[in-house]
Amino acid sequence: MNFLPKYYKILLIALLIAFIVKLCNHGPYLDYTCILFDSNCPTTSSIPIDHDENFSYDPKYQPVIDEFIQLFTEGQDIGASLSVFIKGKKVIDIAAGYKDLEKTNLYKRRSFQMLYSTSKTICAISIAILVDRGFIKYESKVHDYWPDFKDGNKENVTVAELVQHFGGVGYFEDGKQLTYEELQDYESLSKILAAAPHNHDGEKKMSYHLLSYGHYLNEIVRRVDPKNRTLHYFIQDEIATPLNIDFKFILTDKEFENKFNPIFQYPFFYFLFKFVPKCFFYYPIMEFLGYGTYNLHGIKEYFDPRTIFNKGIFKGSRIYDKNYMINYVNSIETHQIEFPSFNGKSNSYSLAKIAGLIANGGEIDGVRLFKNETINMFNKVLDPEYDEVLHYKIQKTYGGMTYFTSNNFHGFSGNITCIGGGGLGGSFMAWNRLKNFGFSYVMNGMGDPGLPLDTRALKLISSFYNIIENMK
């Protein structure tokens, strides 16, 4: 009888291992009854689609729609939308799934979805509009427009360098944390930002500006804009209203209540069993074997407060007195002021239309935002640079967007090239001028935090790209 306790321990360990294996081989948003017993699993026909009057897609892109719906049946998505414009015309515009975990409310096409760092791409596009209209020059020093900025060894930073994350202002050296009141008072905030010393003693280094990026661009915008608008109001007046699209940093109570989609964090068990082993076991082993992977050096430097990685991630993510980016992301408090690096709200239709306009030479539906020569300027692809915070080589365009290819980002399939940006959890927008398309995917279920770019959007754009390549 003494063997029974030991037998039960072995059985429990075996059951736990089996559970972990099944868990890791299923999507993070499936019910446990589906994962463990293959019961009540979603099917293609059970995924609800928002069939409003603007729902549409060209049948030739059916494989992309199939891939999109498959994300739900696999448990990769809760609610999401996907849109594509080609030659200025909408060819895909679909939203599916649910707004809530209880699966009681349909996910709507024109609702507001949190974008995280895809917001930065819209900030960079706003700077490009001001360049196009002659109010600012990329090659000019930031202090030409904002004299106080030159303090703290920042006198040589240009506008182009700032939008490309060479600004040296990714974090506060003294650990300063901005209060909600300071964020609402632009004059007070401006003085704090201007006084911050250059993170690298004036040396030009690419180091991702996690949360500070939008605040610094906001200070430039409100100084050079003839109406002294902040990014929120500038984008409303100069981009959203002319294009009849949705993009906001600040929401009214009514908008938050009726149109805002909460975002859901990556489930804890998946984080524990997929992210942690990947970062602390798989990545170091791959590095030891000589394979290049993402963020390996960052793992080593994770606990060393002297490194740029540590400062960029920890100080860079703690510039506020509360963690609005994660802990308060679904609170109205986070959506009543501007956090321009991460709290943009939009939908795939709106982002794809902006991207489609850029791909289409600066005009769509009779609305022109850019001259062609300006688009050529901010789309110019630069040489790869090593980012001291992200810890991998990245290619930026002159206007601060990211150049994506199947060679420099894992997750694409096929010979893809596009320009744009992505955000924490999975939101993504991109364009390709040669193929003349604009693409966007947004969602409310966050993806694997261990990936530099969420694979769901990459899978969808790969499927789309494969179709247009074969249309030759």
C-alpha positions as CSV (number, residue, x, y, z in Angstrom):
1,M,0.0,0.0,0.0
2,N,3.0,2.3,0.4
3,F,3.3,2.6,-3.4
4,L,-0.1,4.5,-3.7
5,P,1.1,7.9,-2.5
6,K,4.0,7.7,-4.8
7,Y,1.8,6.4,-7.7
8,Y,-0.6,9.3,-7.2
9,K,2.2,11.8,-7.2
10,I,3.5,10.4,-10.5
11,L,0.0,10.4,-11.9
12,L,-0.6,14.1,-10.8
13,I,2.7,15.1,-12.3
14,A,1.9,13.3,-15.6
15,L,-1.6,15.0,-15.7
16,L,0.0,18.4,-15.0
17,I,2.5,17.8,-17.9
18,A,-0.3,16.7,-20.2
19,F,-2.3,19.8,-19.2
20,I,0.7,22.1,-20.0
21,V,1.3,20.4,-23.3
22,K,-2.4,20.7,-24.3
23,L,-2.4,24.3,-23.1
24,C,0.6,25.3,-25.1
25,N,-0.7,23.7,-28.3
26,H,-4.0,25.6,-28.2
27,G,-4.8,29.3,-28.5
28,P,-4.9,31.3,-25.3
29,Y,-8.5,32.3,-25.6
30,L,-10.2,28.9,-25.8
31,D,-12.3,27.7,-23.0
32,Y,-10.7,25.0,-20.8
33,T,-13.5,22.6,-21.7
34,C,-12.3,22.8,-25.3
35,I,-8.6,22.6,-24.5
36,L,-9.0,19.6,-22.2
37,F,-12.0,17.7,-23.6
38,D,-12.5,19.1,-27.1
39,S,-15.9,20.1,-26.0
40,N,-17.7,23.4,-26.9
41,C,-15.0,24.4,-29.3
42,P,-15.7,27.3,-31.7
43,T,-16.4,26.5,-35.3
44,T,-16.2,28.6,-38.4
45,S,-20.0,29.0,-38.5
46,S,-20.2,29.9,-34.8
47,I,-17.9,33.0,-35.1
48,P,-20.2,36.1,-35.2
49,I,-19.4,38.7,-37.9
50,D,-20.5,42.4,-37.7
51,H,-22.7,42.5,-40.8
52,D,-23.4,46.2,-40.7
53,E,-24.0,48.2,-43.9
54,N,-20.2,48.7,-44.5
55,F,-19.1,45.1,-44.1
56,S,-17.5,43.9,-47.3
57,Y,-14.7,42.0,-49.0
58,D,-13.7,41.1,-52.5
59,P,-14.2,37.3,-53.0
60,K,-10.7,37.0,-54.5
61,Y,-9.4,37.6,-51.0
62,Q,-11.4,34.8,-49.4
63,P,-8.2,33.0,-48.2
64,V,-7.4,36.0,-46.1
65,I,-10.9,36.0,-44.6
66,D,-10.5,32.2,-43.9
67,E,-7.2,32.9,-42.1
68,F,-8.9,35.7,-40.1
69,I,-11.8,33.5,-39.0
70,Q,-9.4,30.7,-38.2
71,L,-7.7,32.9,-35.6
72,F,-11.0,32.7,-33.6
73,T,-11.6,29.0,-34.0
74,E,-8.0,28.4,-32.8
75,G,-8.6,30.6,-29.8
76,Q,-6.1,33.2,-30.9
77,D,-8.6,36.0,-30.9
78,I,-11.6,37.3,-28.9
79,G,-12.7,40.2,-31.0
80,A,-10.8,41.7,-33.9
81,S,-11.1,43.6,-37.2
82,L,-9.2,43.5,-40.5
83,S,-9.2,46.0,-43.4
84,V,-7.3,46.4,-46.6
85,F,-7.3,49.2,-49.3
86,I,-5.8,48.7,-52.7
87,K,-5.3,51.6,-55.1
88,G,-7.5,53.7,-52.8
89,K,-10.4,51.3,-52.8
90,K,-11.6,49.2,-49.9
91,V,-11.3,45.5,-50.6
92,I,-11.5,44.0,-47.1
93,D,-13.4,45.4,-44.2
94,I,-14.5,42.8,-41.6
95,A,-14.9,42.6,-37.8
96,A,-15.7,39.4,-35.9
97,G,-15.9,37.9,-32.5
98,Y,-16.9,39.5,-29.2
99,K,-16.2,42.7,-27.3
100,D,-16.2,40.8,-23.9
101,L,-14.9,37.6,-22.4
102,E,-18.5,36.5,-21.6
103,K,-19.2,36.6,-25.4
104,T,-22.4,38.6,-25.0
105,N,-21.6,41.6,-27.1
106,L,-20.5,41.7,-30.8
107,Y,-17.2,43.2,-31.7
108,K,-18.1,46.3,-34.0
109,R,-16.2,47.6,-37.0
110,R,-16.2,51.2,-36.1
111,S,-15.6,50.8,-32.3
112,F,-12.5,52.2,-30.5
113,Q,-9.7,49.7,-29.9
114,M,-6.6,50.4,-27.9
115,L,-3.6,50.5,-30.2
116,Y,-0.6,50.7,-27.9
117,S,2.5,51.6,-29.9
118,T,0.7,51.6,-33.3
119,S,-0.2,55.1,-31.9
120,K,3.4,56.1,-32.4
121,T,3.0,55.6,-36.2
122,I,0.1,58.1,-36.3
123,C,2.2,60.5,-34.3
124,A,5.0,60.2,-36.8
125,I,2.5,60.7,-39.7
126,S,1.3,63.9,-38.0
127,I,4.9,65.2,-38.0
128,A,5.1,64.3,-41.7
129,I,1.9,66.4,-42.4
130,L,3.5,69.4,-40.8
131,V,6.7,68.8,-42.8
132,D,4.5,68.6,-46.0
133,R,3.0,72.0,-45.1
134,G,6.3,73.7,-44.5
135,F,5.9,74.3,-40.8
136,I,8.8,72.0,-39.8
137,K,11.9,70.4,-41.4
138,Y,13.2,66.9,-40.5
139,E,16.8,68.1,-40.7
140,S,16.3,71.0,-38.3
141,K,17.3,70.9,-34.7
142,V,14.4,70.3,-32.2
143,H,15.5,73.4,-30.3
144,D,14.8,75.5,-33.4
145,Y,11.1,75.0,-32.6
146,W,11.4,74.4,-28.8
147,P,14.4,76.4,-27.5
148,D,14.4,74.9,-24.0
149,F,14.9,71.4,-25.5
150,K,18.6,72.0,-26.0
151,D,19.2,71.7,-22.2
152,G,20.8,68.6,-20.9
153,N,23.1,67.9,-23.8
154,K,20.3,67.7,-26.3
155,E,21.3,70.6,-28.5
156,N,22.3,68.5,-31.5
157,V,19.1,66.3,-31.7
158,T,17.2,66.8,-35.0
159,V,13.5,66.3,-35.6
160,A,14.4,63.3,-37.8
161,E,16.5,61.7,-35.1
162,L,13.7,62.2,-32.6
163,V,11.1,60.5,-34.7
164,Q,13.6,57.7,-35.5
165,H,14.2,57.0,-31.7
166,F,17.7,58.6,-31.7
167,G,16.5,61.4,-29.5
168,G,18.1,60.2,-26.3
169,V,15.0,60.9,-24.2
170,G,13.6,57.5,-23.7
171,Y,13.5,57.8,-19.9
172,F,14.2,60.2,-17.0
173,E,17.6,59.6,-15.5
174,D,16.5,60.6,-12.1
175,G,13.5,58.3,-12.1
176,K,11.0,61.1,-12.3
177,Q,7.4,59.9,-12.5
178,L,4.8,62.2,-14.1
179,T,1.6,62.7,-12.2
180,Y,-1.8,62.9,-13.7
181,E,-1.9,66.6,-12.9
182,E,1.4,67.2,-14.6
183,L,0.2,65.4,-17.7
184,Q,-2.8,67.6,-17.9
185,D,-0.8,70.8,-17.5
186,Y,1.2,71.2,-20.8
187,E,3.3,74.1,-19.6
188,S,4.4,72.1,-16.5
189,L,5.0,69.0,-18.6
190,S,7.0,70.9,-21.2
191,K,9.4,72.2,-18.6
192,I,9.9,68.7,-17.2
193,L,10.5,67.2,-20.6
194,A,12.9,69.9,-21.7
195,A,15.0,69.8,-18.6
196,A,15.6,66.0,-18.9
197,P,19.2,65.2,-19.8
198,H,20.2,63.2,-22.8
199,N,20.2,59.5,-21.9
200,H,23.6,58.9,-23.7
201,D,25.4,62.2,-22.9
202,G,24.7,63.6,-26.4
203,E,25.9,60.5,-28.2
204,K,23.7,59.4,-31.1
205,K,22.3,56.0,-30.3
206,M,19.1,54.3,-31.3
207,S,17.2,53.4,-28.1
208,Y,13.5,52.8,-28.2
209,H,11.4,55.6,-26.6
210,L,8.8,53.4,-25.0
211,L,6.4,56.0,-23.5
212,S,8.2,59.3,-23.8
213,Y,8.1,59.4,-27.6
214,G,4.6,60.8,-28.0
215,H,5.0,63.4,-25.3
216,Y,8.1,64.9,-27.0
217,L,6.5,64.9,-30.5
218,N,3.4,66.5,-28.9
219,E,5.5,69.4,-27.7
220,I,6.8,70.0,-31.2
221,V,3.4,69.8,-32.8
222,R,1.7,72.3,-30.5
223,R,4.6,74.8,-31.1
224,V,4.7,74.6,-34.9
225,D,1.0,74.1,-35.6
226,P,-0.5,77.5,-36.4
227,K,-3.5,76.7,-34.2
228,N,-1.2,75.4,-31.3
229,R,-3.2,72.1,-31.2
230,T,-2.0,69.0,-29.4
231,L,-1.7,65.7,-31.2
232,H,-5.2,64.7,-30.3
233,Y,-6.9,67.8,-31.8
234,F,-4.5,68.1,-34.7
235,I,-5.2,64.5,-35.7
236,Q,-9.0,65.1,-35.3
237,D,-9.0,68.1,-37.6
238,E,-6.3,67.2,-40.1
239,I,-6.7,63.4,-40.5
240,A,-9.8,61.9,-38.9
241,T,-12.4,64.4,-40.0
242,P,-11.3,64.8,-43.6
243,L,-11.1,61.1,-44.1
244,N,-14.2,60.3,-42.1
245,I,-12.4,57.9,-39.8
246,D,-12.0,57.2,-36.1
247,F,-8.8,58.0,-34.2
248,K,-8.6,59.6,-30.7
249,F,-6.4,59.8,-27.7
250,I,-9.1,61.4,-25.6
251,L,-12.6,59.9,-25.3
252,T,-15.8,61.4,-23.9
253,D,-17.7,59.6,-21.2
254,K,-20.3,58.5,-23.8
255,E,-17.6,57.3,-26.3
256,F,-15.9,55.3,-23.6
257,E,-19.2,53.8,-22.4
258,N,-20.6,52.9,-25.9
259,K,-17.7,52.5,-28.3
260,F,-14.6,51.6,-26.4
261,N,-13.5,47.9,-26.5
262,P,-11.6,46.8,-23.4
263,I,-8.4,45.0,-24.0
264,F,-7.6,41.7,-22.3
265,Q,-4.2,40.7,-21.0
266,Y,-2.4,37.6,-22.2
267,P,-3.7,34.8,-19.9
268,F,-1.5,34.0,-16.9
269,F,-1.1,30.3,-17.5
270,Y,0.1,30.9,-21.1
271,F,2.5,33.6,-19.8
272,L,3.8,31.1,-17.2
273,F,4.2,28.1,-19.5
274,K,5.1,29.7,-22.8
275,F,6.7,33.1,-22.2
276,V,8.9,32.4,-19.2
277,P,10.5,29.1,-20.6
278,K,11.0,30.8,-23.9
279,C,12.9,33.8,-22.4
280,F,14.8,32.1,-19.7
281,F,15.6,28.7,-21.4
282,Y,14.9,28.6,-25.1
283,Y,16.5,31.9,-26.0
284,P,19.7,31.4,-24.0
285,I,20.1,27.9,-25.4
286,M,19.7,29.2,-29.0
287,E,22.2,32.0,-28.3
288,F,24.7,29.4,-26.9
289,L,24.2,27.4,-30.1
290,G,24.9,30.4,-32.2
291,Y,21.5,31.3,-33.5
292,G,20.3,34.9,-33.5
293,T,17.1,35.6,-31.6
294,Y,15.4,38.6,-30.1
295,N,16.1,40.2,-26.7
296,L,18.8,37.6,-25.7
297,H,21.2,40.2,-24.3
298,G,18.2,41.8,-22.6
299,I,17.7,38.7,-20.6
300,K,21.2,38.9,-19.3
301,E,20.9,42.5,-18.5
302,Y,17.4,42.3,-17.0
303,F,18.6,42.9,-13.5
304,D,21.6,45.1,-14.2
305,P,20.4,48.7,-13.6
306,R,23.4,50.2,-15.4
307,T,22.5,48.9,-18.8
308,I,20.6,50.9,-21.5
309,F,18.3,47.9,-21.8
310,N,17.4,48.0,-18.2
311,K,16.9,51.7,-18.1
312,G,15.0,51.8,-21.3
313,I,12.6,49.1,-20.3
314,F,12.2,49.8,-16.6
315,K,12.7,53.5,-16.3
316,G,11.1,54.0,-19.7
317,S,8.0,52.1,-18.7
318,R,7.8,53.9,-15.3
319,I,7.6,57.5,-16.3
320,Y,4.1,57.8,-14.9
321,D,3.1,57.5,-11.2
322,K,0.6,54.8,-12.2
323,N,0.9,52.0,-14.7
324,Y,-1.8,53.3,-17.1
325,M,-0.5,51.1,-19.9
326,I,-1.4,47.9,-18.2
327,N,-3.1,48.2,-14.8
328,Y,-5.4,51.0,-15.8
329,V,-5.7,50.4,-19.5
330,N,-9.5,49.7,-19.3
331,S,-10.2,52.7,-16.9
332,I,-11.7,55.9,-18.3
333,E,-8.9,57.7,-16.4
334,T,-6.4,56.5,-19.1
335,H,-8.6,57.7,-21.9
336,Q,-9.3,61.3,-20.8
337,I,-5.9,62.7,-21.4
338,E,-3.1,62.2,-24.0
339,F,-0.6,59.4,-23.6
340,P,0.4,59.7,-27.2
341,S,2.9,56.7,-27.3
342,F,0.2,54.2,-26.4
343,N,-3.4,55.3,-25.8
344,G,-4.5,55.9,-29.4
345,K,-7.9,54.4,-30.1
346,S,-9.0,53.4,-33.6
347,N,-10.1,50.5,-35.7
348,S,-8.7,48.6,-38.7
349,Y,-10.8,50.5,-41.2
350,S,-9.5,53.8,-40.1
351,L,-5.8,52.7,-39.9
352,A,-6.0,50.9,-43.3
353,K,-7.5,54.0,-44.9
354,I,-4.6,56.2,-43.6
355,A,-2.1,53.5,-44.8
356,G,-4.0,53.2,-48.1
357,L,-3.8,57.0,-48.6
358,I,0.0,56.9,-48.2
359,A,0.3,54.0,-50.6
360,N,-1.9,55.8,-53.1
361,G,0.4,58.8,-53.4
362,G,-1.1,60.9,-50.5
363,E,-4.7,60.9,-51.7
364,I,-7.8,58.8,-51.1
365,D,-11.5,59.5,-51.8
366,G,-10.6,63.0,-53.1
367,V,-8.8,63.9,-49.9
368,R,-5.1,64.8,-50.1
369,L,-2.9,64.9,-47.0
370,F,0.6,64.7,-48.6
371,K,2.5,65.7,-51.7
372,N,4.2,62.8,-53.4
373,E,7.6,64.2,-52.7
374,T,6.9,64.3,-49.0
375,I,5.8,60.6,-49.1
376,N,9.1,59.8,-50.9
377,M,11.0,61.6,-48.1
378,F,9.4,60.0,-45.1
379,N,9.3,56.6,-46.7
380,K,13.0,56.5,-47.5
381,V,14.4,53.4,-45.9
382,L,17.5,53.8,-43.8
383,D,20.3,51.3,-43.1
384,P,19.7,48.9,-40.2
385,E,20.6,50.2,-36.8
386,Y,21.1,48.3,-33.6
387,D,18.5,49.4,-31.0
388,E,20.1,49.4,-27.5
389,V,16.7,48.8,-25.8
390,L,15.0,46.4,-28.2
391,H,18.3,44.6,-28.7
392,Y,18.0,43.8,-32.4
393,K,18.8,45.6,-35.6
394,I,15.9,47.5,-37.0
395,Q,15.3,49.5,-40.2
396,K,13.5,52.8,-39.9
397,T,12.4,55.1,-42.6
398,Y,13.5,58.8,-42.5
399,G,10.1,59.7,-41.1
400,G,10.3,57.3,-38.2
401,M,8.2,54.4,-39.4
402,T,9.5,50.8,-39.4
403,Y,10.5,48.9,-42.6
404,F,9.3,45.3,-42.4
405,T,10.5,42.4,-44.5
406,S,10.4,38.7,-44.2
407,N,14.1,38.8,-43.6
408,N,14.2,41.2,-40.7
409,F,11.1,40.0,-38.8
410,H,10.1,36.5,-38.0
411,G,6.5,35.6,-38.6
412,F,6.1,36.7,-42.2
413,S,5.8,34.1,-45.0
414,G,6.8,34.9,-48.5
415,N,8.8,37.8,-49.9
416,I,7.1,40.7,-48.1
417,T,8.1,44.3,-47.8
418,C,6.0,47.0,-46.1
419,I,6.3,50.1,-44.0
420,G,4.3,51.0,-40.9
421,G,4.2,50.0,-37.2
422,G,2.8,47.6,-34.6
423,G,1.8,47.7,-31.0
424,L,2.1,45.7,-27.8
425,G,-0.4,42.8,-28.0
426,G,-0.9,42.7,-31.8
427,S,-2.3,45.9,-33.4
428,F,-0.6,46.6,-36.8
429,M,-0.8,48.9,-39.8
430,A,1.3,48.9,-42.9
431,W,1.5,50.1,-46.5
432,N,3.4,49.3,-49.6
433,R,3.6,52.0,-52.3
434,L,4.8,49.7,-55.1
435,K,1.8,47.3,-54.6
436,N,-0.4,50.3,-53.6
437,F,-2.1,48.8,-50.5
438,G,-2.8,49.8,-47.0
439,F,-3.4,47.1,-44.3
440,S,-4.5,47.0,-40.7
441,Y,-5.5,44.5,-38.0
442,V,-6.6,45.3,-34.5
443,M,-7.8,43.1,-31.7
444,N,-8.9,43.1,-28.0
445,G,-7.0,39.9,-27.0
446,M,-3.3,40.6,-26.4
447,G,-0.8,38.2,-28.0
448,D,2.4,36.6,-26.8
449,P,4.5,39.3,-25.0
450,G,7.6,37.3,-25.8
451,L,7.4,38.2,-29.5
452,P,8.8,41.5,-30.9
453,L,5.8,41.6,-33.3
454,D,2.6,39.6,-32.9
455,T,2.3,36.9,-35.5
456,R,-1.5,37.2,-36.1
457,A,-1.2,40.3,-38.2
458,L,1.9,38.9,-40.0
459,K,0.0,35.7,-40.9
460,L,-2.9,37.8,-42.4
461,I,-0.7,40.2,-44.3
462,S,1.3,37.2,-45.6
463,S,-1.8,35.6,-46.9
464,F,-2.9,38.8,-48.6
465,Y,0.5,39.5,-50.1
466,N,0.6,36.0,-51.5
467,I,-2.6,36.6,-53.4
468,I,-1.6,39.9,-54.9
469,E,1.8,38.4,-55.9
470,N,0.0,35.7,-57.8
471,M,-2.2,38.2,-59.6
472,K,0.6,39.2,-61.9
